[in-house]
């Protein structure tokens, strides 16, 4: 069994298309999205349309919740450009898109060989909680709430990670649409011009995980942004220069 895990697409349909093309090379049995699908980037509606065609399970990210409940945003960030971009994306979406976002689940668990894989956005207990390579083991015990899944996978930080924790694999699949050069804890990031995802595989009781990066066409990224009035347009274009 091979499962492709995507997260943090953030309205970047150029990156999503590139990742889906790359996923096909791995002959996966299932695709799962771990949230944050349609804010900040240039094409929120096109991204949701493309994701919806996959008919895959989706986890509720914090930015998905921001679209559904605008009052949540300012409790998370006071950065005006980010708030304005989320508002812009909300206005771009159809009523059907909001109905689709409401189908997202806070967490999910999939069978994986003799065990299971736990899926979330930030952590099992919160879609805004960070799990890092540097998170102390004792704190990670608390965050994971004594869950016994053999693989635990999320996104949210936009930084890929794979670590072993007390015999389990803890995975951050990175970001399809806005991978960060480094963890920034809410500060302004440097965006990398590739897309990220992961594949978890189980064969004959052996479980493994692989992190992937997909090169992107910088011109296509810039052109997609230039055609919009997204408040983050100019900054993102500079990131892809």
PLY file of the C-alpha trace (Angstrom):
ply
format ascii 1.0
element vertex 241
property float x
property float y
property float z
element edge 240
property int vertex1
property int vertex2
end_header
0.00 0.00 0.00
1.26 3.47 -0.90
-0.41 6.64 0.36
0.56 10.10 -0.91
0.19 12.88 1.68
-0.22 16.48 0.58
-0.53 19.53 2.82
-0.52 23.32 2.82
-1.38 23.89 -0.84
-2.38 27.49 -0.10
-4.10 28.26 -3.37
-1.08 27.39 -5.52
-2.59 25.43 -8.39
0.72 25.46 -10.32
2.39 23.56 -7.47
-0.57 21.22 -6.96
-0.58 20.18 -10.62
3.16 19.53 -10.50
2.83 17.40 -7.37
-0.04 15.37 -8.78
2.02 14.67 -11.92
4.88 13.49 -9.70
2.60 11.39 -7.48
1.56 9.38 -10.53
5.14 8.07 -10.81
4.71 6.27 -7.49
1.55 4.35 -8.38
-0.12 5.27 -5.08
-3.28 3.62 -3.81
-4.63 6.73 -2.13
-4.07 10.47 -1.79
-4.85 12.35 1.43
-4.79 16.12 1.93
-3.76 17.39 5.38
-5.29 20.86 5.08
-4.70 24.55 4.33
-5.83 24.28 0.74
-7.05 27.64 -0.54
-5.66 30.71 1.24
-2.80 33.12 0.52
-2.02 31.94 -3.03
-3.11 33.10 -6.46
-5.86 30.62 -7.36
-8.01 29.47 -4.43
-10.99 28.40 -6.55
-8.94 26.56 -9.18
-7.07 24.78 -6.40
-10.25 23.60 -4.70
-11.68 22.48 -8.04
-8.56 20.41 -8.75
-8.45 18.93 -5.25
-12.16 18.11 -5.33
-11.67 16.07 -8.50
-9.44 13.70 -6.53
-12.29 12.77 -4.17
-9.71 12.22 -1.43
-10.01 12.50 2.36
-9.12 15.99 3.65
-8.09 17.22 7.08
-9.21 20.61 8.40
-6.25 22.99 8.58
-6.27 26.26 10.46
-6.52 28.25 7.22
-9.49 26.16 6.10
-11.14 27.04 9.39
-10.27 30.73 8.83
-12.24 30.67 5.58
-15.27 29.18 7.31
-15.02 31.27 10.49
-13.42 34.66 9.75
-13.31 35.59 13.43
-10.63 32.96 14.08
-7.98 34.70 11.99
-7.08 37.56 14.32
-6.69 35.19 17.24
-3.92 33.52 15.22
-2.15 36.44 13.53
-2.16 40.24 13.52
-0.24 40.47 10.22
-2.44 42.70 8.06
-1.17 41.42 4.66
-1.96 37.83 5.67
-5.42 38.76 6.97
-6.14 40.74 3.79
-5.01 37.84 1.60
-7.26 35.40 3.47
-10.20 37.80 3.02
-9.38 38.11 -0.70
-9.31 34.33 -1.10
-12.61 34.00 0.73
-14.24 36.35 -1.77
-12.90 34.26 -4.67
-14.60 31.05 -3.55
-17.98 29.71 -4.61
-20.71 28.60 -2.23
-19.99 25.02 -3.26
-16.38 25.46 -2.18
-17.44 26.38 1.35
-19.68 23.30 1.44
-16.65 21.25 0.39
-14.46 22.75 3.12
-17.08 21.82 5.72
-16.54 18.14 4.88
-12.93 18.28 6.15
-12.23 16.31 9.35
-10.08 17.43 12.33
-8.18 14.12 12.36
-8.41 10.77 10.58
-6.95 7.31 11.03
-6.21 4.93 8.17
-5.31 1.23 8.41
-1.66 0.58 7.59
-0.49 -3.01 7.64
-0.74 -4.36 11.19
-1.37 -0.88 12.61
-2.67 2.47 11.52
-1.62 5.93 10.40
-2.91 8.99 12.27
-3.46 12.11 10.15
-3.84 15.69 11.39
-2.83 19.20 10.38
-0.75 20.65 13.23
-1.08 17.97 15.90
-3.75 15.47 16.97
-5.12 18.00 19.45
-4.87 21.29 17.52
-4.50 22.47 13.93
-2.29 25.35 15.08
0.18 23.35 17.17
3.72 22.85 15.84
5.56 19.53 15.89
9.24 20.03 15.06
12.41 17.99 14.79
13.48 19.80 17.96
10.29 19.18 19.98
11.47 17.45 23.20
10.39 13.78 23.46
8.50 14.37 26.73
6.53 17.22 25.17
5.86 15.13 22.08
4.41 12.42 24.34
1.91 14.97 25.62
1.12 16.33 22.16
0.49 12.87 20.71
-1.78 12.01 23.64
-0.53 8.41 23.98
-1.91 7.48 20.58
-0.53 4.20 19.26
-0.52 4.69 15.46
2.68 3.48 13.83
2.85 6.58 11.60
1.70 10.06 12.62
1.62 12.64 9.87
0.80 16.32 9.62
1.83 19.60 8.03
1.30 23.18 9.22
4.93 24.27 9.78
5.78 24.21 6.04
9.04 22.43 6.93
9.50 18.77 6.03
10.49 16.42 8.86
10.83 12.72 9.55
11.74 11.52 13.03
11.49 8.32 15.02
9.73 8.70 18.36
9.53 5.71 20.69
9.31 3.31 17.76
6.81 5.35 15.75
7.42 7.50 12.68
6.42 11.16 13.10
6.20 12.91 9.77
5.73 16.44 8.47
4.99 16.23 4.76
5.97 19.86 4.10
4.04 22.26 1.90
2.82 21.87 -1.66
2.28 25.57 -2.21
4.58 27.48 0.16
7.53 25.48 1.51
9.63 27.50 3.97
13.41 27.68 3.99
13.28 27.29 7.78
10.83 27.28 10.66
9.82 30.87 11.40
7.32 30.65 14.30
4.97 33.17 12.68
7.62 35.55 11.33
7.94 36.38 7.63
9.34 33.32 5.80
11.48 32.75 2.74
9.45 30.73 0.22
11.25 28.03 -1.76
10.45 27.52 -5.45
9.63 23.84 -5.27
6.67 21.79 -4.03
6.77 19.19 -1.25
4.83 16.06 -0.34
5.38 12.59 1.14
4.59 8.96 0.43
4.03 6.38 3.17
4.38 2.76 2.11
3.58 -0.58 3.75
4.73 -3.88 2.28
4.72 -7.25 4.04
4.45 -5.59 7.43
7.31 -3.15 6.81
6.42 0.54 6.92
8.48 3.38 5.47
8.10 7.03 4.57
9.76 9.19 1.93
9.82 12.98 1.53
9.76 14.45 -1.97
10.50 17.81 -3.58
9.23 18.76 -7.03
10.88 21.58 -9.05
8.49 24.29 -10.22
8.43 26.69 -13.15
9.15 30.09 -11.58
7.73 31.91 -14.61
4.44 30.02 -14.31
4.28 30.89 -10.58
4.89 34.58 -11.28
2.41 34.71 -14.17
-0.29 33.09 -12.06
0.19 35.74 -9.39
0.49 38.69 -11.80
-3.03 38.04 -13.10
-4.60 38.58 -9.65
-5.26 41.37 -7.16
-4.14 39.19 -4.26
-2.71 41.46 -1.51
0.35 39.18 -1.26
0.93 39.24 -5.03
3.99 41.49 -5.19
5.73 39.86 -2.22
5.17 36.36 -3.59
6.37 37.38 -7.06
9.58 38.63 -5.45
9.95 35.32 -3.63
9.90 33.50 -6.98
12.26 35.93 -8.74
0 1
1 2
2 3
3 4
4 5
5 6
6 7
7 8
8 9
9 10
10 11
11 12
12 13
13 14
14 15
15 16
16 17
17 18
18 19
19 20
20 21
21 22
22 23
23 24
24 25
25 26
26 27
27 28
28 29
29 30
30 31
31 32
32 33
33 34
34 35
35 36
36 37
37 38
38 39
39 40
40 41
41 42
42 43
43 44
44 45
45 46
46 47
47 48
48 49
49 50
50 51
51 52
52 53
53 54
54 55
55 56
56 57
57 58
58 59
59 60
60 61
61 62
62 63
63 64
64 65
65 66
66 67
67 68
68 69
69 70
70 71
71 72
72 73
73 74
74 75
75 76
76 77
77 78
78 79
79 80
80 81
81 82
82 83
83 84
84 85
85 86
86 87
87 88
88 89
89 90
90 91
91 92
92 93
93 94
94 95
95 96
96 97
97 98
98 99
99 100
100 101
101 102
102 103
103 104
104 105
105 106
106 107
107 108
108 109
109 110
110 111
111 112
112 113
113 114
114 115
115 116
116 117
117 118
118 119
119 120
120 121
121 122
122 123
123 124
124 125
125 126
126 127
127 128
128 129
129 130
130 131
131 132
132 133
133 134
134 135
135 136
136 137
137 138
138 139
139 140
140 141
141 142
142 143
143 144
144 145
145 146
146 147
147 148
148 149
149 150
150 151
151 152
152 153
153 154
154 155
155 156
156 157
157 158
158 159
159 160
160 161
161 162
162 163
163 164
164 165
165 166
166 167
167 168
168 169
169 170
170 171
171 172
172 173
173 174
174 175
175 176
176 177
177 178
178 179
179 180
180 181
181 182
182 183
183 184
184 185
185 186
186 187
187 188
188 189
189 190
190 191
191 192
192 193
193 194
194 195
195 196
196 197
197 198
198 199
199 200
200 201
201 202
202 203
203 204
204 205
205 206
206 207
207 208
208 209
209 210
210 211
211 212
212 213
213 214
214 215
215 216
216 217
217 218
218 219
219 220
220 221
221 222
222 223
223 224
224 225
225 226
226 227
227 228
228 229
229 230
230 231
231 232
232 233
233 234
234 235
235 236
236 237
237 238
238 239
239 240
